[in-house]
């Protein structure tokens, strides 16, 4: 009797179990690992994707190269549908590592291209989004070193630049910042180097709303900007010119790593006619290179602290002016006003007010390590 009950329960359980109705087998899809959007001369969308090609060997299955496929459509979805007609299996963006936006495309509303992926539940929402100086398709068609996929190359380049505090880490979907009325964002700006068979990060593209302004922070400014935005990563190396007429010329420069960074941001906005921002940065730094090598006494170290503080204060205020000229509130000052001074926020047009806000940036540097003799 006991055995009969077990059999009956087992049969009932099997009949009510559901199968994997929504499974997607890898053999039935083509994994798009990197993709790009460009704008054609007549306003259409040029979509380019790379797909890894696999081969079986003694060590198992491995990707040996990338297939590059391009198509033109009236919309991003139309271009994607046409791409599907060129791909043996179904297009899958679940493992998309990098999404490239050509310069002209990025100067228009970039959301339609992102919407294509955000509406797909299988898409990778933390895909790194990058602006290309020139065309995305030109970058994706570069033949890089043998046995390395373009998607892997770009992903590795992005990660190394993030770790070095050159470009921001993609912590959340970009859409989270796009629809926040009190903040703008920056995206990495990359330049194809076809002759060298490589690409180079050249700075941070500044956005106003959903559009690239055409202005960017150079690679020299990007680390300091990320420290201003309180986004320090593993290391943060900065080079400064501290002398003018030393020989050889290398003695004019100093290179240091910011070991610790503290940011104090104060936004005063009690009324629409009196909005100001104080940005104070406190750096603890380690000297990595200083050919002049005169940092033995407390007096010399104190003088260098003052010099570095002065130079970085000038640079911080220059970066703020660049952001204001681009009307790109990528420090999120408007978000702060909206949260803590909401009455003022309701009375202003932030896009008109932001370029005229009075900023006061200040940096204090303390050298805590300067070589083996500390």
C-alpha positions in Angstrom: 0.0 0.0 0.0 2.9 2.3 0.9 4.6 1.6 -2.4 1.4 2.3 -4.3 1.0 5.7 -2.7 4.6 6.6 -3.7 4.0 5.5 -7.3 0.8 7.5 -7.5 2.4 10.7 -6.0 5.3 10.3 -8.4 3.0 10.1 -11.5 1.0 13.1 -10.4 4.2 15.1 -9.8 5.6 14.3 -13.2 2.4 15.4 -14.9 2.3 18.8 -13.3 6.0 19.6 -13.8 6.7 22.2 -16.5 9.5 22.0 -19.0 12.1 24.6 -19.9 9.8 26.3 -22.4 12.0 29.4 -22.7 15.4 27.8 -23.1 17.8 29.1 -25.7 20.5 26.7 -26.7 23.9 28.1 -27.7 23.9 26.0 -30.9 20.7 27.8 -32.0 22.0 31.4 -31.6 24.8 33.6 -32.7 26.4 35.5 -29.7 27.0 39.1 -30.6 29.9 40.2 -28.4 30.3 43.8 -29.6 28.1 46.1 -31.6 28.1 49.6 -32.9 25.7 52.3 -34.3 26.6 54.9 -36.9 24.5 57.5 -38.7 24.5 57.4 -42.5 24.5 60.6 -44.6 20.7 60.2 -45.2 19.9 59.7 -41.5 19.6 55.9 -41.4 21.2 53.6 -38.9 24.3 51.7 -39.8 24.5 48.7 -37.4 27.7 46.7 -37.1 28.2 43.6 -34.9 31.0 41.1 -34.3 30.3 37.4 -33.7 33.0 35.0 -32.5 33.8 32.1 -34.7 34.6 28.9 -32.9 36.8 25.9 -33.8 37.4 22.5 -32.2 40.9 21.5 -31.3 43.0 19.4 -28.9 42.3 21.8 -26.1 38.5 22.0 -26.8 36.4 24.6 -28.5 37.9 28.1 -28.8 37.1 31.3 -30.6 39.7 32.0 -33.3 38.4 35.2 -34.9 35.4 37.5 -35.3 32.9 37.7 -38.0 31.9 41.3 -38.7 28.4 41.9 -40.1 27.0 45.3 -41.2 23.5 46.4 -42.2 21.5 49.6 -42.7 18.0 50.2 -41.4 15.5 53.0 -40.8 15.7 52.3 -37.0 18.0 50.3 -34.8 15.4 47.4 -34.6 15.0 47.5 -38.4 18.8 47.2 -38.8 18.9 44.3 -36.3 16.1 42.5 -38.1 18.1 42.8 -41.4 21.2 41.5 -39.6 19.3 38.4 -38.7 18.8 37.6 -42.4 22.6 37.5 -42.7 23.3 35.4 -39.7 22.9 31.6 -39.8 21.2 31.4 -36.3 19.3 34.0 -34.3 20.9 37.2 -33.1 21.6 37.1 -29.3 22.9 40.1 -27.3 22.9 38.3 -23.9 26.7 38.3 -23.8 27.2 41.8 -25.4 30.4 43.2 -23.9 30.8 46.6 -25.6 28.3 48.9 -27.4 30.0 51.5 -29.6 28.4 54.8 -30.6 29.8 56.6 -33.6 30.5 60.3 -33.1 27.7 61.6 -35.4 25.2 59.1 -34.0 26.1 60.1 -30.4 25.4 63.8 -31.2 21.8 62.9 -31.7 19.5 61.3 -29.1 21.3 58.0 -28.3 18.4 56.5 -26.5 16.7 54.7 -29.5 19.8 52.5 -29.9 19.9 51.7 -26.1 16.1 51.1 -26.1 16.7 48.2 -28.5 18.7 46.4 -25.8 16.8 47.5 -22.7 13.5 46.1 -24.0 15.1 42.7 -24.5 15.1 40.8 -21.2 18.0 38.7 -22.3 20.3 41.7 -22.9 23.3 42.5 -20.7 22.2 45.7 -19.0 25.8 46.5 -17.8 27.3 46.5 -21.2 30.0 49.1 -21.5 28.8 52.0 -23.7 31.6 53.9 -25.5 31.7 56.8 -28.0 34.0 56.4 -31.0 35.8 59.4 -32.4 34.8 58.8 -36.0 32.7 55.7 -37.0 32.0 52.6 -34.8 32.1 50.4 -37.9 35.7 51.5 -38.7 36.8 50.4 -35.2 35.0 47.1 -35.3 36.6 46.3 -38.7 40.2 46.7 -37.5 42.1 43.5 -37.7 43.8 43.2 -34.4 46.4 40.7 -33.2 46.0 37.1 -34.0 43.9 34.9 -31.8 42.2 37.7 -30.0 38.6 38.8 -30.5 37.7 42.5 -31.0 35.2 42.2 -28.1 37.9 40.8 -25.8 40.4 43.4 -26.8 38.0 46.3 -26.2 36.7 44.8 -22.9 40.3 44.4 -21.6 41.2 47.9 -22.7 38.1 49.3 -20.9 38.8 47.4 -17.7 42.5 48.5 -17.5 41.4 52.1 -18.0 38.8 51.8 -15.3 41.2 50.3 -12.8 43.6 53.2 -13.5 40.9 55.8 -12.9 40.8 57.0 -16.5 37.2 56.1 -17.4 34.2 55.5 -15.1 33.1 52.1 -14.0 29.7 51.0 -15.4 28.1 50.2 -12.1 24.4 50.4 -13.2 22.5 50.6 -16.5 23.2 53.8 -18.3 19.4 54.4 -18.6 19.4 55.2 -14.8 21.4 58.4 -15.4 19.8 59.2 -18.8 16.4 59.9 -17.2 17.6 61.7 -14.1 16.8 65.4 -14.7 19.4 66.6 -12.3 22.5 65.0 -13.8 24.4 64.4 -17.0 26.9 61.7 -17.7 30.2 61.1 -19.4 31.2 58.1 -21.6 34.6 56.9 -22.6 35.8 58.3 -25.9 37.9 55.9 -28.1 39.8 56.6 -31.3 40.5 53.8 -33.9 44.1 53.4 -35.0 43.7 51.3 -38.1 47.4 51.4 -39.2 48.6 50.3 -35.8 45.8 47.7 -35.6 44.6 49.0 -32.2 42.5 51.7 -30.5 43.2 54.3 -28.0 41.2 55.9 -25.2 41.5 59.6 -25.6 39.2 61.0 -22.9 35.6 61.3 -21.7 32.8 62.5 -24.0 30.5 65.0 -22.2 26.8 64.6 -22.6 24.0 67.1 -22.2 20.9 65.0 -21.7 20.9 62.2 -24.3 23.3 63.9 -26.7 27.0 64.1 -27.0 28.0 67.7 -26.9 31.0 67.2 -29.2 33.3 68.4 -26.3 35.3 66.0 -24.2 37.7 65.9 -21.3 41.2 64.9 -22.5 43.0 61.9 -21.2 45.1 64.2 -19.0 41.9 65.6 -17.4 39.9 62.4 -17.0 41.6 61.1 -13.8 41.2 64.4 -12.0 37.6 64.6 -13.1 36.9 61.1 -11.7 38.5 62.1 -8.4 36.2 65.2 -8.4 33.3 62.8 -9.0 34.5 60.6 -6.1 35.1 57.7 -8.4 38.7 56.7 -7.6 39.6 53.1 -8.5 42.7 51.0 -7.8 45.2 53.7 -8.9 45.1 57.3 -10.0 48.3 58.5 -11.6 48.7 62.2 -12.4 51.6 64.0 -14.2 52.2 67.7 -13.6 54.8 70.2 -14.9 56.3 71.8 -11.8 59.3 73.5 -13.3 59.9 75.4 -16.6 63.6 75.5 -17.5 65.2 72.3 -16.2 67.7 70.3 -18.3 67.1 67.7 -19.4 63.4 68.5 -19.9 62.2 65.5 -18.0 63.3 67.2 -14.8 60.4 69.7 -15.2 57.8 67.0 -14.4 56.5 65.0 -11.5 54.3 61.9 -11.5 52.4 60.8 -8.4 49.7 58.3 -7.5 46.7 59.4 -5.4 46.6 56.9 -2.6 43.6 58.3 -0.9 41.1 60.9 -2.0 38.5 62.7 0.2 35.8 64.9 -1.4 33.7 67.5 0.3 30.9 68.9 -1.9 28.8 71.7 -0.6 25.9 73.1 -2.7 24.3 76.3 -1.6 20.9 77.0 -3.3 18.6 78.7 -0.8 17.1 80.8 -3.7 17.3 80.7 -7.5 19.4 83.9 -7.6 22.1 82.6 -5.3 23.5 79.1 -6.3 27.1 78.3 -5.5 29.2 75.1 -5.2 32.3 74.5 -3.1 34.3 71.5 -4.1 37.2 70.6 -1.8 39.5 67.7 -2.5 42.1 66.3 -0.1 44.7 64.0 -1.7 47.2 61.8 0.1 49.8 61.0 -2.6 52.9 58.9 -3.4 55.6 60.3 -5.6 56.3 57.8 -8.4 58.7 59.8 -10.5 60.6 63.0 -9.9 63.9 63.2 -11.7 64.9 66.4 -9.8 64.8 64.2 -6.7 65.0 66.9 -4.0 62.4 65.7 -1.5 64.5 64.9 1.5 63.7 67.7 4.0 60.4 68.7 5.5 60.8 72.1 4.0 61.2 70.7 0.4 58.2 68.4 0.9 56.1 71.3 2.3 57.0 73.5 -0.7 56.1 70.7 -3.1 52.7 70.1 -1.3 51.9 73.8 -1.8 52.9 73.7 -5.5 50.9 70.6 -6.3 47.9 72.0 -4.4 48.0 75.2 -6.4 48.5 73.5 -9.8 45.7 71.0 -9.2 43.3 73.7 -7.9 43.8 75.6 -11.2 43.2 72.3 -13.1 40.1 71.5 -11.2 38.5 74.9 -11.9 39.5 74.6 -15.6 37.7 71.2 -15.8 34.6 72.7 -14.2 34.6 75.5 -16.8 34.9 73.0 -19.6 31.8 71.2 -18.2 29.9 74.4 -17.9 30.8 75.4 -21.5 29.5 72.0 -22.6 26.4 72.5 -20.3 27.2 69.0 -19.0 26.3 68.6 -15.3 28.3 65.4 -14.9 29.0 66.1 -11.2 25.3 65.8 -10.5 24.9 69.3 -8.9 21.3 69.5 -10.1 20.5 66.2 -8.5 21.8 67.6 -5.2 19.6 70.7 -5.5 16.6 68.6 -6.4 17.1 66.5 -3.3 18.1 69.1 -0.7 16.8 72.4 -2.1 13.6 71.3 -3.8 11.9 74.7 -3.6 14.7 76.3 -5.5 14.7 73.4 -8.0 11.0 73.9 -8.8 11.7 77.6 -9.7 14.6 77.2 -12.0 15.4 75.9 -15.5 18.5 74.0 -14.6 19.9 73.7 -18.2 19.9 77.6 -18.3 21.2 78.1 -14.8 24.0 75.5 -14.7 26.5 77.3 -17.0 26.3 80.4 -14.7 26.6 78.6 -11.3 29.5 79.9 -9.2 32.0 77.1 -8.6 34.9 77.2 -6.2 37.2 74.2 -6.5 40.1 73.7 -4.1 42.7 70.9 -3.8 45.0 70.1 -0.8 47.8 67.7 -1.4 49.9 65.9 1.2 52.9 63.8 0.1 52.9 60.8 2.4 55.3 58.6 0.5 58.2 59.8 -1.7 60.4 56.8 -2.3 62.4 54.4 -0.2 63.5 57.2 2.1 60.3 58.2 3.9 
